[in-house]
Amino acid sequence: MPNESLHHFILKHEQIHIRQKHWLDLLLLQFYQVCFWFNPAFHLLLNSIKLQHEFEVDGETFEQVKTNPSPVDSDCVLEPDEV
C-alpha cells in the first residue's frame, strides 16, 4: 500500500532530523535571527541551511530504506532544480 510506504518514509525522515539534532541548529539560528532580522543575507543563509538539512536527510533516508524509491517517495523529496 503506497500510503504505508509514504508514512514509513516520513517517519524515517523525521527520526533522522532528530538524531542529527537539526532542531538545535534551527534553535540557534532563530536566536541569531532575532539579532540580525534586518540583514537580508542572514535570511538567505537561514533558508540555505534549512534546505541543506533536507537534502542530507533525504539522502540518508533512502540509504536506510535500502530500496529504490517508489513514485510516492520520490514526490516527497526536494530536487535541487525545483528550489
C-alpha positions in Angstrom: 0.0 0.0 0.0 1.6 3.3 -1.1 0.2 5.1 1.9 2.1 2.9 4.3 5.2 3.4 2.3 4.8 7.2 2.5 4.2 7.1 6.2 7.3 4.9 6.7 9.4 7.3 4.6 8.2 10.4 6.5 8.7 8.8 9.9 12.2 7.7 9.0 12.9 11.2 7.6 11.8 12.9 10.8 13.7 10.5 13.0 16.9 11.3 11.1 16.3 15.0 11.7 16.0 14.4 15.4 19.1 12.1 15.5 21.2 14.7 13.7 20.0 17.4 16.1 18.8 19.7 13.4 16.4 21.2 15.9 19.4 22.6 17.8 20.8 24.2 14.6 17.4 25.8 14.0 17.0 27.0 17.5 20.4 28.7 17.5 19.6 30.2 14.1 16.3 31.5 15.4 18.2 33.3 18.2 20.5 34.9 15.7 17.5 35.8 13.5 16.2 38.0 16.4 19.6 39.8 16.5 20.0 40.1 12.7 16.5 40.4 11.4 17.4 43.4 9.3 20.1 41.6 7.4 18.9 40.1 4.1 22.0 37.9 3.8 21.1 36.2 7.1 17.7 35.2 5.7 19.3 33.7 2.7 21.7 31.8 4.9 18.9 30.5 7.1 17.0 29.2 4.1 20.1 27.7 2.7 20.9 25.8 5.9 17.3 24.5 6.1 17.4 23.3 2.6 20.8 21.6 3.2 19.3 19.8 6.1 16.5 18.5 3.9 18.9 17.2 1.2 21.1 15.5 3.7 18.2 13.8 5.4 16.5 12.7 2.2 19.7 11.0 1.0 20.2 9.2 4.3 16.6 8.2 4.4 16.9 6.5 1.0 20.1 4.7 2.2 18.3 3.4 5.3 15.2 2.3 3.5 17.6 0.4 1.1 15.0 0.2 -1.7 14.6 2.1 -4.9 12.3 5.0 -4.1 8.7 4.4 -5.2 7.0 7.2 -7.1 5.2 8.2 -3.9 8.5 8.5 -2.0 10.1 10.5 -4.8 7.3 13.0 -4.7 8.3 13.8 -1.1 11.9 14.6 -1.9 13.2 18.0 -2.8 15.0 18.2 -6.2 17.8 20.8 -6.5 16.4 22.2 -9.7 13.0 22.8 -8.1 14.3 25.1 -5.4 
